[in-house]
Structure formats: C-alpha cells, structure tokens
C-alpha cells in the first residue's frame, strides 16, 4: 500500500530530498516567513509604534492591498490557479506597460508578493485526498457508510473521518498481511476518547481486535455505553431484591464491580461474543476471533513504551493443536493525536518489539512541546515580551519538536536546529482554505476587538508598552480573556464591558483592573472604535498572511515526523498521505511507518 512518493510533494520537486532541503532552507532564510510565523502577535497590532502593518509588509504590498478587499486577497493567496499566478508574474515583469494586465479590475499584485505566494504553495504539502477503492485494497470491497448504530454520537465531520480512516486501516492491514509476515493481531488506538474509531474497526465488516488506550475514566465509561448501542456489548441484567432495593440497600448477591455495561453477557448461556472492557487489565480473549472485540485500558501515555500494555493483552491464536498463547502483533493508530501523543506513538514502533506498524494523524500542534532550547541567535521578531513564549521555548522537552536528527542538527545562517514557537504552531492549526465569507467577518471582528481592547488596556496603564525591538525582561503575565458569549460580539462596547467584567474577577490583578477602568464611558469606547476602524482591514490582511504562511509550519512538523521514521534502522518503509477530504477535516495527513 505504500504510495509512489513518500511525501505528497509539489510537482516542482523531483524527489523528497530536494523538497526537504528546499523546505529547511526556506524556513530558516525567509525573514518575512519567520516574522509572520511566530514573530508577531495580534495583541501588539495597535500598540506598537511604528505600527506592525507598515513594519512587517513591504511598502508595495501595503499599497496594493488598498486596491482590493480581503476576500479577493484571500482568493489570491489560496484559490487562484498556479498558472494564473505565473502569468501575472510574467506580466508584472514586462517592460512594456501595454503588456501588463490587470487583476480583478485593479493593478497586478507586486512581483515580490507573487513570489512569496508561490514559495508558500510550493513548500506546503499537497492535501488533495485520493479516495481508496477496492482495487487499492481488496479487503475494502463491500464496505460502505457506517451503520447508524455504529455512528452513534458522531457529528458529520467525525463520520467522514472515521469512515475513511477505518477503510484506510483495513486496507493497510490487508496489504501488510499479504506482503509481510507481520500478521497484525491487534490494533492499538492511542487516546481513544469516546472510541468512535475503535468501535467502527471492531464492528462488521472489519471485525478487528482493538485495544483502546485512554487516560480518562469518564471517556471509557461513555465509550462502553455506546458499545451497547453499537451491538458490541450487551447490557447487564441486574437481579435485585425489590424490597431491599426500595429500602435503599443492595441485594447481598449483587457485586458492585459488575455494574458496568459490557462486562457480562445478558444470558450466561448465550454464545454471542461480548465486547471486552478493562480498567487496567484485559478480559479473557474472545474465542471467536472472527468477531471484533474492544479491550479498554486506562493508561496515561507519557512515552512510547507499551511494555505494560503488551503484558495485559492476551493474544490467542488457533492452530491445529488448539489454542496457544503468543505475543501480539500490534498496529498503533490514532485519529487526531493531540500534541506529543503522536510522537509517543511513532516512538512505540522503535521501543516495542510487538509494535509492527504505526499509522497516526496528528492535530493540536500548539500542544506540542519544544525539544530545543531558546536560540542563541536573534530570530526576526516584533513580539512584546511574553512569559508564556519564554517558558515554552525553554522547556527542552526530549519528547517535543523536532523529533528527527535532520531538523535538530540542521545548520543554517543563524546557527543550528529548526525552532517553531508556540505562536507559529497555533497558527498551523488554522484552515484558511476552508474559511467562508461569514466566518472571516466573524473572527476578523473578534481579533480586531481583542487588539483594540489591548490598546485601551495600554492607555489605562494595565499592560506595559511594547518595546520597539521586542527586547525586554519578560514583562507582566499576559491577560487571558478566553471565550465570551456570542452576544458580546454584537458591538465593541458590549465586548469591552463583558471583557472588563471577566478580567475584574482575576484574583491577582482584578482590583487593579477595576480601579484603572473606572470612568471609561461608552462614548470613550466608541471613540476608540472610530479612531481605529481603518485598522481592521490591515489586521485582517496580516492575519490572513499568517494563516496562509502557517501551511509551511504544519508541513515542517509533518516532514519532521516522517524523517524521524526514515532515520530509524528498524523501519522498512514510511510515508505520508492525505486520508480525508481537506474541506471536511483539514488535519488530514497520516504518518505511516512499517517495521522490517
């Protein structure tokens, strides 16, 4: 099932080595990219002098952006055809004014802007989804949409993800069983949550033996209840003495440990297989291995060592002499592993002899920790001093980014190692190609309100004035407002009033904030909005450029994970490919590794 090219590259690159080298060179040499991805923050947009907009962008960009609205700019960044961009570039470079064309009834974009757009697109991994058909995976023939009783609790996005990923996993295991000698016996789901993925894999027609690893007991209990609805477990029939029960006491024959659903069959004489459910241990193996089964293990995953989990898995294989015990052959999977969880999953194929394959889809890059310490060189940054930024960059977590030695030891003009701070990683979870006009207006308004509130807080002496070059002693802790009610965004005045109320409840600085905000009238708030309303478009343009550029941040993280597998002597084959439709689920890249 390996793809022709291990990475979904742009056609501009003939092989993965050329792409990786170009990617690392761009990430470490483009000052504009480094500024947009981690070097600026929206909170500083209206508080710095000179302002961020004129500081960040080339003057010719700023002038051109005035000629077009934000939706048109977004189209240029992400939707216009590559051939059109090249045609516009050629036209712009033409010495003859007669040969210079226009774009959407306005001037052509500057050549430098077109070159930057082309560079981002070229270095971003291809996210186009190639649907899996029966010819690609014979065992997938006959599989269709999830039955309603299996899809219980899923929203449309989750149904799309689970339908496609179980089909992909099923085809992958079939291919491995055919071409290799691994013979996968169990599928281990890292961070199973409500176990939507595992439940679909254990159900017909897949009938996989699933080990669900989850750290929260509440999720395990909820998953077991849904297993009953999915017909993978039967609800326990509890016999009670009604008189004693009504008096508030339990029957002496009732064992409280059996009150969880899915532990016992409804009828002890029933031959129907029942879903296994375990809390720290595994139930007896299902003698009918033709039926799927789920075993739950409550485990907080802190690294890739699964030795304790493997010990709990009782794997029985039938042979001519009867049932014998043997070591399990595991495939580790995960659907949207948060933060370092995917790193632990990839390392499991190296640390555990029983793990033969990994296939994991990551997400929540903002939760990934940083392996390297703060840079000894000065990165392009217009950020104000920020304690959180300093803390995350100084953590030096061996489980964090980057995983591969290639990125860790990469030599560039500023020093050694690839670093992506938390702001860059947070932008990498955006999906700008999926933004609608309504969504854009909504979150551009939210960002503008927050940036303008920061200006009010600065003028009132609640936050410190940012330094011109970003240097400082760390500053005061950032004020976190968090989420507010939707009604608070109906006007800037409503937003400010609700935000101040929330900030005033802070135990440490609430009284100071309340005192300094006294006397702020609705007219004062409206005056701020009137004075800075022209800045909303500028903020929207910068935010769009940040989100667009962050496609390369995500690609760098995914490539690092692929390189880690490629560097391991134990790994025979590894690749990355899209497994979902980007419009349905933008975190759609799976990292696959197969052991020799």
C-alpha angles and dihedrals in degrees: 000000000000113000123241093251119034091220128041094242135180112260087245090079123069096199143005095259092058090048096048093048092048092046094052092045092052095046092052100038107039106089093188091054091049090049095049092043105055103336098090138037131202092234089067094050098098100025104061128087118237089033121249095242095063092037097052104040130059111252093243089057093052092050093049094047088060089065096058137046123242097260090056091048090051089051090053092049099047116005110040114101117260091235090056091051090053091047090051090048092051090047093050091051091051113115092212116080089208090063094049110102130202132238120224094339092309141082121299117262115264115269092241091055092049091049091051092050090050091049093052093047092046094052097041114094116249110260098189111132120228108203116231114239134186093264091059093049116017093195090060093066112116095022115126140159118336113270113249094247090054094045092055111144095012125126120216092265092052092046090054092049096046095044093053098038096049088050089050094048091047091052092046094052091046091052093048092048089052101044102028137044095235097103097193110228102176138025114215115206111205110216096359096184108179087356097236091150096045092047092055092047092050093048126083133308091028099040095183127172102242130194109198113203112195132159099205119075091201090062091048092052091049091048092052091053090053090048087065091054089047089054093242092114135026125230113251117247107222119203113212137179098239095206093052092042092053089050088057100257129112126237110267088231092057116102110207090206091068096054093097115096118247099036100098135025118250091242120030089215093054115115094201111118114246127213114259116236125187139177106199092335138056128244122235114290117267107251090211101070092177088077124071121249137188125212118191121212120183104219135151104219112218100157141358097275108117097169093118091048093049090052090057095050111093107201117190122188124191119231135162092278095052131260119346131181116242139164114278121245106220138201113197114211138167136181108218102345109203120232116316094359090093090051089055090049094052091048090052091073088060100039099045125057090203094059108088103165139023126197114172138165115206134208141157095061088176087071093055111107126224122253098190123064126238113306118262087217128064114258119208101271137159092176123132116238108285127185094204092052091051093046096051094046092050097051096092093197111184089212094056138088128335103042098173126077088224093067094034094056099031110138118217140160093280099043136276136330137028115263128188115183125214094265091056091047092048090054089051091070091062120105104205094168088065096050115123124205091254093049092048093053090048100052095035086057092049092050092047092050092050093048092047091048088054088057090053091049089051093050090049093052095245095119128033124255110257117244119244097242099033094250119134146121095276099277126223123316113282116257108242116202099174123188123347133193115280090242089063090071094058088096138358091246092056090047094051093047093051093044092051090049090053095045091048089063091064108120096217105037103013097103092048092049091048091051096047093046094054113119096025102139130197088250090057091051092049090049090057090051092049094047094051103030092108089060093065093080091047091051090048091052093050092046090050091051090048093051092044092049091048089072085081091050091057091045090052091053093048093046090050090056092049091048090052091058092043090055094055116097091210094060117090099184137003136173146158127231141156116263102175138045106266091221090058098038118006095192089071106139119110122200112212129190128178122195122229 
